[in-house]
Amino acid sequence: MACRIGELVLGCRDPEALARFWCEVLDFVVLAREDDGSVEIGPREGFGGPQPTLFLSRRAEPEPGKSRLHIDVNATDRDQDAELERLLALGARRADIGQTGQESWHVLADPEGNEFCLLKGRLDPL
């Protein structure tokens, strides 16, 4: 028997704003709102399906130091360049972590500065 990832938790100052951003990026919906302001987003089918949910946990201050976990995304219905433009229009920004410029992926940051990568390969939608 093995485990599988059910949800990813991201600490943030403004869960509602990040929920809007990540719902647009991933074509997710809000699944739940907690009394403390935290928000869980995920696929329309809800928790427990083939994709993990994203739990945006309200934090007054970000965790100290650099996060050791980041999200990688792949476009499903367009090429990488078109998806990059879409993500930048949604509020992502380019992040410099020492890339050479020869990488096949783009390093970005969400509106609160959480790094994520847009990979080159296109995946089939679920």
C-alpha positions as CSV (number, residue, x, y, z in Angstrom):
1,M,0.0,0.0,0.0
2,A,1.2,3.5,-0.7
3,C,0.2,7.1,0.0
4,R,-0.8,9.7,-2.5
5,I,-0.9,13.5,-2.3
6,G,-4.3,14.7,-1.3
7,E,-3.6,18.4,-0.9
8,L,-0.7,20.8,-1.0
9,V,-0.6,23.5,1.7
10,L,0.6,27.0,0.9
11,G,1.0,29.6,3.7
12,C,0.0,33.1,2.6
13,R,-1.2,36.5,3.8
14,D,-4.2,36.7,1.5
15,P,-5.8,33.3,0.7
16,E,-8.7,34.9,-1.2
17,A,-6.4,36.7,-3.7
18,L,-4.2,33.6,-4.1
19,A,-7.3,31.4,-4.6
20,R,-8.4,33.7,-7.5
21,F,-4.9,33.5,-9.0
22,W,-4.5,29.7,-8.7
23,C,-8.1,29.0,-9.7
24,E,-7.4,30.8,-13.0
25,V,-4.0,29.1,-13.5
26,L,-5.3,25.6,-12.7
27,D,-8.9,25.8,-13.7
28,F,-9.9,25.0,-10.1
29,V,-12.8,26.2,-8.0
30,V,-13.1,27.1,-4.3
31,L,-14.1,24.0,-2.4
32,A,-14.1,25.3,1.1
33,R,-13.5,28.4,3.3
34,E,-12.4,28.1,6.9
35,D,-13.3,30.4,9.8
36,D,-9.7,31.6,10.0
37,G,-9.8,32.8,6.4
38,S,-8.0,29.8,4.8
39,V,-9.3,28.6,1.5
40,E,-9.2,25.2,-0.2
41,I,-9.3,25.1,-4.0
42,G,-9.4,22.1,-6.3
43,P,-10.9,20.4,-9.3
44,R,-14.7,20.6,-9.7
45,E,-14.9,17.0,-8.6
46,G,-13.6,18.0,-5.2
47,F,-11.1,16.4,-2.8
48,G,-9.9,12.9,-3.4
49,G,-9.9,12.9,-7.2
50,P,-6.9,12.4,-9.5
51,Q,-5.5,15.9,-8.7
52,P,-4.5,17.2,-5.2
53,T,-6.3,20.2,-3.9
54,L,-4.4,23.4,-2.9
55,F,-5.0,24.6,0.7
56,L,-4.2,28.3,1.1
57,S,-3.5,28.6,4.8
58,R,-3.7,32.2,6.2
59,R,-0.5,33.3,7.9
60,A,0.2,36.8,9.3
61,E,3.8,36.5,8.1
62,P,5.4,34.1,5.6
63,E,7.6,31.3,6.9
64,P,11.2,32.5,7.3
65,G,13.6,31.4,4.7
66,K,13.1,30.1,1.2
67,S,10.4,27.5,0.6
68,R,11.8,24.1,-0.3
69,L,8.7,23.1,-2.2
70,H,7.4,24.7,-5.4
71,I,4.7,23.8,-7.9
72,D,5.4,22.9,-11.6
73,V,2.6,23.5,-14.1
74,N,2.2,22.4,-17.7
75,A,-0.1,23.9,-20.3
76,T,-2.9,21.7,-21.5
77,D,-4.4,23.6,-24.4
78,R,-1.7,25.9,-25.8
79,D,2.0,26.1,-26.3
80,Q,4.4,27.2,-23.6
81,D,4.8,30.8,-24.9
82,A,1.1,31.4,-25.0
83,E,0.6,30.0,-21.5
84,L,3.5,32.1,-20.2
85,E,1.7,35.2,-21.5
86,R,-1.5,34.1,-19.9
87,L,0.2,33.5,-16.5
88,L,1.9,36.9,-16.6
89,A,-1.4,38.6,-17.5
90,L,-3.0,36.9,-14.4
91,G,-0.4,38.4,-12.1
92,A,2.6,36.0,-12.2
93,R,6.0,37.6,-12.6
94,R,9.3,36.3,-13.7
95,A,11.6,35.1,-11.0
96,D,15.4,34.9,-11.2
97,I,16.9,32.0,-9.3
98,G,20.1,31.9,-11.2
99,Q,18.8,30.4,-14.5
100,T,21.2,30.4,-17.5
101,G,18.6,31.3,-20.0
102,Q,19.0,27.9,-21.7
103,E,16.4,26.1,-19.6
104,S,13.3,24.6,-21.2
105,W,11.1,26.0,-18.4
106,H,10.2,29.4,-17.0
107,V,10.6,30.3,-13.3
108,L,7.7,32.5,-12.1
109,A,6.3,33.8,-8.8
110,D,2.7,34.1,-7.9
111,P,1.3,37.4,-6.5
112,E,2.7,36.6,-3.0
113,G,6.1,35.6,-4.4
114,N,5.8,31.8,-4.2
115,E,8.0,30.4,-7.0
116,F,6.6,28.0,-9.5
117,C,7.7,26.7,-12.9
118,L,6.0,26.5,-16.3
119,L,7.4,23.4,-18.0
120,K,7.7,23.1,-21.7
121,G,5.8,19.8,-22.3
122,R,2.0,20.0,-22.8
123,L,-0.1,17.6,-20.8
124,D,-3.5,16.3,-21.8
125,P,-6.3,17.8,-19.7
126,L,-7.9,15.4,-17.2
